[in-house]
């Protein structure tokens, strides 16, 4: 069986770095990334691929047909890279810094370039490939449901055969270069949003007893919510609630009619996500009632938890260990509290998601700015390793379908 080799991957590194830096200079937001999409199309030009552009978003679904796919019972593996940036003004000092007010502060430029590398490596061995590979170039990961939209548009059916496994990697600016981290089960939290509008009765600040103060009640809700969580939910299946915004009032001597709290809620299992969606709105309403007020509560489950399949995670880690050694392969003890819309793929297909360190060479990871910072510096020295890892995952997983091992 012919596999992509480390030597072949290393020869790709200069062009992958060039692609990454070109994407980095022109970051685009949300679901509409026409310049980024075109850069990917240009990088894939001339290859024997089936390319399906998105309709409601500028995604690309790319299908590579294997030359040794079975005549009957063929399978596919999905590899994913997201392409969108963040509304962050860059402060890295890179020669290839953003030319606009947005920034690839989360490393999606690396995800895109690494996936292009995986396409090229697998295309080079396509005659030996025992199945199909679907490459998912996705916009809108940063809160716009890009993965959900691509699922609706048929990314999981694009090959015309079942997708038996899905894999993806995310870079981390504050982890050591080339080191992989993941775990079976929950790897990243679910993300939900709760907006509480506390409805009071306005009045003069000198006579609070004649009104119904929503700011006073809202302040009690902030602390009461934390107390409720610690007494109602298992600390080993945690809930993390953060009041990110609290707005109310127009002047120092006026009791306002209402106040608004915007809250993010992170959970780590589907059962707890369902519980908080049912319990927290009622708790906030009851808190308002204790102060003689009412509250309207909107609760939205944004993203489910990213849950890795146990067998696929063992294969994921074993593959990286074989390629790059035990010292660069880490079974993480705990999940990450960030959230990720690849969770929508893993809710439908068994697979694994992991994080790869991209700290700049020679720097201490503990002292580096994390993703989403305007100073987040991501090295592209390990792009060829990233591409080789993804390509090997897909090739080996398809081989397992054929051999049963």
ZAFI-805241 format. One record per residue (C-alpha): x, y, z; residue number from 1. Coordinates in steps of 0.1 Angstrom, whole numbers, plus 5000, padded with zeros to 4 digits. Last residue first. Layout:
N
LUMDO:X:Y:Z:NUM .
...
This chain:
405
LUMDO:4921:4958:5107:405 .
LUMDO:4889:4950:5087:404 .
LUMDO:4910:4949:5055:403 .
LUMDO:4888:4971:5033:402 .
LUMDO:4873:4994:5059:401 .
LUMDO:4907:4996:5076:400 .
LUMDO:4923:5008:5044:399 .
LUMDO:4898:5037:5043:398 .
LUMDO:4910:5046:5078:397 .
LUMDO:4946:5044:5068:396 .
LUMDO:4942:5067:5038:395 .
LUMDO:4921:5093:5057:394 .
LUMDO:4944:5095:5088:393 .
LUMDO:4975:5095:5066:392 .
LUMDO:4962:5125:5047:391 .
LUMDO:4954:5144:5078:390 .
LUMDO:4988:5137:5094:389 .
LUMDO:5007:5145:5063:388 .
LUMDO:4989:5179:5059:387 .
LUMDO:4996:5188:5096:386 .
LUMDO:5032:5177:5092:385 .
LUMDO:5036:5199:5061:384 .
LUMDO:5021:5228:5080:383 .
LUMDO:5045:5224:5109:382 .
LUMDO:5066:5255:5102:381 .
LUMDO:5035:5277:5098:380 .
LUMDO:5039:5293:5132:379 .
LUMDO:5009:5311:5148:378 .
LUMDO:5013:5344:5166:377 .
LUMDO:4983:5356:5186:376 .
LUMDO:4989:5393:5193:375 .
LUMDO:4953:5404:5183:374 .
LUMDO:4942:5376:5207:373 .
LUMDO:4915:5352:5194:372 .
LUMDO:4939:5322:5200:371 .
LUMDO:4962:5324:5229:370 .
LUMDO:4990:5349:5235:369 .
LUMDO:5023:5333:5242:368 .
LUMDO:5041:5330:5276:367 .
LUMDO:5032:5294:5284:366 .
LUMDO:5043:5284:5248:365 .
LUMDO:5079:5295:5255:364 .
LUMDO:5094:5308:5222:363 .
LUMDO:5122:5292:5202:362 .
LUMDO:5100:5282:5173:361 .
LUMDO:5066:5301:5171:360 .
LUMDO:5039:5283:5190:359 .
LUMDO:5018:5262:5166:358 .
LUMDO:5005:5234:5188:357 .
LUMDO:4980:5209:5173:356 .
LUMDO:4945:5205:5187:355 .
LUMDO:4922:5175:5181:354 .
LUMDO:4889:5164:5166:353 .
LUMDO:4878:5128:5163:352 .
LUMDO:4854:5107:5143:351 .
LUMDO:4820:5089:5143:350 .
LUMDO:4796:5106:5119:349 .
LUMDO:4763:5125:5128:348 .
LUMDO:4770:5143:5160:347 .
LUMDO:4807:5144:5149:346 .
LUMDO:4797:5167:5120:345 .
LUMDO:4777:5191:5143:344 .
LUMDO:4806:5191:5167:343 .
LUMDO:4827:5205:5139:342 .
LUMDO:4810:5236:5151:341 .
LUMDO:4835:5242:5179:340 .
LUMDO:4834:5254:5215:339 .
LUMDO:4859:5265:5240:338 .
LUMDO:4861:5249:5275:337 .
LUMDO:4887:5223:5265:336 .
LUMDO:4883:5188:5278:335 .
LUMDO:4905:5172:5305:334 .
LUMDO:4933:5147:5308:333 .
LUMDO:4947:5152:5273:332 .
LUMDO:4962:5121:5256:331 .
LUMDO:4993:5137:5242:330 .
LUMDO:5014:5129:5211:329 .
LUMDO:5046:5148:5205:328 .
LUMDO:5068:5128:5228:327 .
LUMDO:5053:5095:5216:326 .
LUMDO:5066:5100:5181:325 .
LUMDO:5058:5119:5149:324 .
LUMDO:5043:5095:5123:323 .
LUMDO:5035:5065:5145:322 .
LUMDO:5023:5087:5174:321 .
LUMDO:5001:5107:5151:320 .
LUMDO:4985:5075:5137:319 .
LUMDO:4981:5060:5172:318 .
LUMDO:4964:5092:5185:317 .
LUMDO:4938:5093:5157:316 .
LUMDO:4933:5055:5159:315 .
LUMDO:4926:5057:5196:314 .
LUMDO:4904:5087:5189:313 .
LUMDO:4884:5068:5163:312 .
LUMDO:4878:5040:5188:311 .
LUMDO:4865:5063:5215:310 .
LUMDO:4844:5086:5193:309 .
LUMDO:4851:5123:5201:308 .
LUMDO:4824:5145:5214:307 .
LUMDO:4823:5182:5205:306 .
LUMDO:4796:5195:5227:305 .
LUMDO:4766:5210:5210:304 .
LUMDO:4766:5245:5195:303 .
LUMDO:4743:5275:5199:302 .
LUMDO:4717:5262:5224:301 .
LUMDO:4695:5293:5227:300 .
LUMDO:4678:5305:5258:299 .
LUMDO:4656:5336:5257:298 .
LUMDO:4643:5348:5291:297 .
LUMDO:4616:5374:5299:296 .
LUMDO:4617:5385:5335:295 .
LUMDO:4591:5398:5359:294 .
LUMDO:4595:5418:5391:293 .
LUMDO:4584:5416:5427:292 .
LUMDO:4619:5410:5439:291 .
LUMDO:4613:5373:5445:290 .
LUMDO:4596:5372:5411:289 .
LUMDO:4629:5382:5394:288 .
LUMDO:4646:5352:5409:287 .
LUMDO:4618:5329:5398:286 .
LUMDO:4622:5341:5362:285 .
LUMDO:4660:5335:5364:284 .
LUMDO:4654:5299:5378:283 .
LUMDO:4629:5292:5351:282 .
LUMDO:4654:5302:5324:281 .
LUMDO:4681:5281:5340:280 .
LUMDO:4662:5249:5344:279 .
LUMDO:4651:5237:5309:278 .
LUMDO:4681:5248:5288:277 .
LUMDO:4704:5239:5317:276 .
LUMDO:4690:5204:5317:275 .
LUMDO:4694:5198:5280:274 .
LUMDO:4730:5209:5280:273 .
LUMDO:4736:5187:5310:272 .
LUMDO:4723:5156:5291:271 .
LUMDO:4743:5165:5260:270 .
LUMDO:4775:5166:5280:269 .
LUMDO:4802:5193:5285:268 .
LUMDO:4783:5225:5292:267 .
LUMDO:4792:5262:5286:266 .
LUMDO:4766:5289:5292:265 .
LUMDO:4771:5324:5279:264 .
LUMDO:4750:5352:5294:263 .
LUMDO:4735:5385:5282:262 .
LUMDO:4718:5404:5310:261 .
LUMDO:4693:5432:5302:260 .
LUMDO:4678:5458:5325:259 .
LUMDO:4643:5473:5325:258 .
LUMDO:4621:5502:5335:257 .
LUMDO:4651:5523:5348:256 .
LUMDO:4655:5538:5382:255 .
LUMDO:4668:5573:5374:254 .
LUMDO:4694:5594:5393:253 .
LUMDO:4726:5582:5376:252 .
LUMDO:4711:5584:5341:251 .
LUMDO:4700:5560:5313:250 .
LUMDO:4696:5527:5330:249 .
LUMDO:4704:5490:5323:248 .
LUMDO:4729:5469:5305:247 .
LUMDO:4747:5438:5318:246 .
LUMDO:4770:5420:5293:245 .
LUMDO:4793:5390:5295:244 .
LUMDO:4775:5372:5323:243 .
LUMDO:4795:5340:5323:242 .
LUMDO:4781:5306:5331:241 .
LUMDO:4803:5274:5332:240 .
LUMDO:4785:5242:5339:239 .
LUMDO:4804:5212:5350:238 .
LUMDO:4801:5174:5346:237 .
LUMDO:4826:5166:5374:236 .
LUMDO:4812:5195:5394:235 .
LUMDO:4778:5179:5393:234 .
LUMDO:4750:5205:5389:233 .
LUMDO:4724:5218:5413:232 .
LUMDO:4743:5234:5441:231 .
LUMDO:4772:5249:5422:230 .
LUMDO:4749:5261:5394:229 .
LUMDO:4724:5277:5418:228 .
LUMDO:4752:5297:5435:227 .
LUMDO:4765:5310:5402:226 .
LUMDO:4730:5320:5391:225 .
LUMDO:4724:5338:5424:224 .
LUMDO:4754:5360:5420:223 .
LUMDO:4743:5374:5386:222 .
LUMDO:4706:5372:5395:221 .
LUMDO:4712:5395:5426:220 .
LUMDO:4727:5421:5403:219 .
LUMDO:4697:5418:5380:218 .
LUMDO:4673:5424:5409:217 .
LUMDO:4691:5456:5419:216 .
LUMDO:4693:5466:5382:215 .
LUMDO:4656:5459:5377:214 .
LUMDO:4645:5484:5404:213 .
LUMDO:4608:5483:5410:212 .
LUMDO:4597:5518:5418:211 .
LUMDO:4582:5538:5447:210 .
LUMDO:4606:5523:5472:209 .
LUMDO:4635:5536:5452:208 .
LUMDO:4627:5572:5461:207 .
LUMDO:4659:5593:5455:206 .
LUMDO:4666:5575:5422:205 .
LUMDO:4633:5587:5408:204 .
LUMDO:4612:5561:5390:203 .
LUMDO:4611:5532:5366:202 .
LUMDO:4591:5500:5371:201 .
LUMDO:4608:5467:5365:200 .
LUMDO:4612:5442:5337:199 .
LUMDO:4644:5421:5338:198 .
LUMDO:4653:5410:5303:197 .
LUMDO:4674:5379:5305:196 .
LUMDO:4694:5367:5274:195 .
LUMDO:4708:5332:5275:194 .
LUMDO:4733:5318:5251:193 .
LUMDO:4746:5282:5247:192 .
LUMDO:4779:5268:5239:191 .
LUMDO:4787:5231:5242:190 .
LUMDO:4821:5222:5254:189 .
LUMDO:4851:5208:5237:188 .
LUMDO:4868:5173:5239:187 .
LUMDO:4839:5153:5253:186 .
LUMDO:4846:5116:5248:185 .
LUMDO:4880:5104:5238:184 .
LUMDO:4909:5128:5243:183 .
LUMDO:4930:5153:5223:182 .
LUMDO:4964:5170:5221:181 .
LUMDO:4990:5170:5193:180 .
LUMDO:5024:5186:5195:179 .
LUMDO:5039:5201:5163:178 .
LUMDO:5050:5234:5179:177 .
LUMDO:5044:5236:5217:176 .
LUMDO:5009:5249:5227:175 .
LUMDO:5000:5286:5231:174 .
LUMDO:4991:5294:5195:173 .
LUMDO:4968:5264:5193:172 .
LUMDO:4958:5249:5159:171 .
LUMDO:4926:5230:5153:170 .
LUMDO:4925:5196:5137:169 .
LUMDO:4898:5177:5119:168 .
LUMDO:4886:5141:5113:167 .
LUMDO:4855:5124:5101:166 .
LUMDO:4847:5087:5098:165 .
LUMDO:4824:5063:5079:164 .
LUMDO:4811:5087:5053:163 .
LUMDO:4787:5065:5033:162 .
LUMDO:4788:5066:4995:161 .
LUMDO:4776:5092:4970:160 .
LUMDO:4807:5113:4976:159 .
LUMDO:4788:5144:4984:158 .
LUMDO:4764:5128:5009:157 .
LUMDO:4780:5142:5041:156 .
LUMDO:4785:5176:5024:155 .
LUMDO:4749:5177:5014:154 .
LUMDO:4737:5214:5015:153 .
LUMDO:4721:5209:5049:152 .
LUMDO:4754:5196:5062:151 .
LUMDO:4772:5226:5047:150 .
LUMDO:4747:5249:5065:149 .
LUMDO:4753:5231:5098:148 .
LUMDO:4791:5234:5094:147 .
LUMDO:4789:5271:5087:146 .
LUMDO:4767:5278:5117:145 .
LUMDO:4776:5315:5118:144 .
LUMDO:4793:5316:5152:143 .
LUMDO:4830:5316:5142:142 .
LUMDO:4828:5285:5120:141 .
LUMDO:4813:5305:5091:140 .
LUMDO:4832:5292:5061:139 .
LUMDO:4841:5255:5055:138 .
LUMDO:4865:5237:5032:137 .
LUMDO:4853:5201:5037:136 .
LUMDO:4875:5176:5019:135 .
LUMDO:4856:5143:5011:134 .
LUMDO:4879:5113:5006:133 .
LUMDO:4869:5083:4986:132 .
LUMDO:4879:5046:4989:131 .
LUMDO:4908:5022:4987:130 .
LUMDO:4934:5049:4976:129 .
LUMDO:4962:5032:4956:128 .
LUMDO:4955:5052:4923:127 .
LUMDO:4950:5083:4945:126 .
LUMDO:4985:5083:4957:125 .
LUMDO:4995:5118:4945:124 .
LUMDO:4960:5130:4951:123 .
LUMDO:4963:5120:4987:122 .
LUMDO:4993:5143:4992:121 .
LUMDO:4977:5172:4972:120 .
LUMDO:4944:5170:4992:119 .
LUMDO:4963:5168:5025:118 .
LUMDO:4982:5200:5015:117 .
LUMDO:4950:5218:5007:116 .
LUMDO:4938:5207:5042:115 .
LUMDO:4969:5222:5058:114 .
LUMDO:4964:5255:5039:113 .
LUMDO:4928:5258:5052:112 .
LUMDO:4936:5249:5088:111 .
LUMDO:4966:5273:5088:110 .
LUMDO:4944:5302:5076:109 .
LUMDO:4919:5291:5103:108 .
LUMDO:4945:5300:5129:107 .
LUMDO:4921:5316:5155:106 .
LUMDO:4935:5352:5152:105 .
LUMDO:4931:5351:5114:104 .
LUMDO:4925:5388:5115:103 .
LUMDO:4901:5415:5105:102 .
LUMDO:4906:5453:5101:101 .
LUMDO:4923:5450:5067:100 .
LUMDO:4957:5442:5052:99 .
LUMDO:4963:5415:5077:98 .
LUMDO:4999:5408:5086:97 .
LUMDO:5023:5391:5061:96 .
LUMDO:5054:5407:5075:95 .
LUMDO:5041:5397:5109:94 .
LUMDO:5040:5424:5135:93 .
LUMDO:5015:5405:5156:92 .
LUMDO:4990:5433:5163:91 .
LUMDO:4960:5424:5141:90 .
LUMDO:4927:5442:5145:89 .
LUMDO:4901:5416:5154:88 .
LUMDO:4868:5409:5136:87 .
LUMDO:4877:5372:5133:86 .
LUMDO:4886:5350:5103:85 .
LUMDO:4869:5323:5082:84 .
LUMDO:4884:5293:5065:83 .
LUMDO:4876:5261:5083:82 .
LUMDO:4893:5228:5075:81 .
LUMDO:4876:5194:5074:80 .
LUMDO:4886:5158:5065:79 .
LUMDO:4858:5133:5056:78 .
LUMDO:4863:5096:5050:77 .
LUMDO:4844:5077:5023:76 .
LUMDO:4832:5042:5018:75 .
LUMDO:4827:5018:4988:74 .
LUMDO:4803:4989:4994:73 .
LUMDO:4804:4976:4958:72 .
LUMDO:4830:4981:4931:71 .
LUMDO:4856:4986:4959:70 .
LUMDO:4877:5018:4958:69 .
LUMDO:4911:5010:4945:68 .
LUMDO:4916:5042:4924:67 .
LUMDO:4902:5064:4951:66 .
LUMDO:4879:5093:4941:65 .
LUMDO:4888:5127:4956:64 .
LUMDO:4857:5148:4965:63 .
LUMDO:4860:5185:4973:62 .
LUMDO:4832:5204:4990:61 .
LUMDO:4840:5241:4988:60 .
LUMDO:4822:5267:5009:59 .
LUMDO:4813:5302:4998:58 .
LUMDO:4779:5302:5016:57 .
LUMDO:4742:5297:5007:56 .
LUMDO:4751:5278:4975:55 .
LUMDO:4784:5261:4983:54 .
LUMDO:4808:5252:4956:53 .
LUMDO:4812:5215:4946:52 .
LUMDO:4846:5203:4934:51 .
LUMDO:4851:5168:4920:50 .
LUMDO:4889:5163:4918:49 .
LUMDO:4916:5153:4893:48 .
LUMDO:4940:5182:4900:47 .
LUMDO:4947:5210:4876:46 .
LUMDO:4937:5238:4899:45 .
LUMDO:4938:5229:4936:44 .
LUMDO:4957:5260:4947:43 .
LUMDO:4937:5282:4925:42 .
LUMDO:4905:5269:4940:41 .
LUMDO:4918:5275:4975:40 .
LUMDO:4928:5311:4966:39 .
LUMDO:4893:5315:4951:38 .
LUMDO:4876:5305:4982:37 .
LUMDO:4897:5329:5003:36 .
LUMDO:4888:5357:4979:35 .
LUMDO:4850:5348:4980:34 .
LUMDO:4847:5344:5018:33 .
LUMDO:4810:5350:5025:32 .
LUMDO:4798:5328:5054:31 .
LUMDO:4814:5348:5082:30 .
LUMDO:4844:5370:5079:29 .
LUMDO:4873:5374:5055:28 .
LUMDO:4910:5377:5061:27 .
LUMDO:4932:5390:5033:26 .
LUMDO:4968:5390:5044:25 .
LUMDO:4963:5356:5063:24 .
LUMDO:4950:5339:5031:23 .
LUMDO:4982:5350:5013:22 .
LUMDO:5003:5338:5042:21 .
LUMDO:4987:5304:5043:20 .
LUMDO:4991:5299:5006:19 .
LUMDO:5028:5309:5007:18 .
LUMDO:5033:5285:5037:17 .
LUMDO:5016:5257:5018:16 .
LUMDO:5038:5264:4987:15 .
LUMDO:5070:5263:5008:14 .
LUMDO:5059:5232:5028:13 .
LUMDO:5050:5210:4998:12 .
LUMDO:5085:5194:4996:11 .
LUMDO:5082:5185:5032:10 .
LUMDO:5050:5164:5026:9 .
LUMDO:5067:5144:4999:8 .
LUMDO:5096:5137:5023:7 .
LUMDO:5072:5127:5051:6 .
LUMDO:5057:5101:5027:5 .
LUMDO:5022:5098:5014:4 .
LUMDO:5012:5061:5015:3 .
LUMDO:5015:5033:4989:2 .
LUMDO:5000:5000:5000:1 .
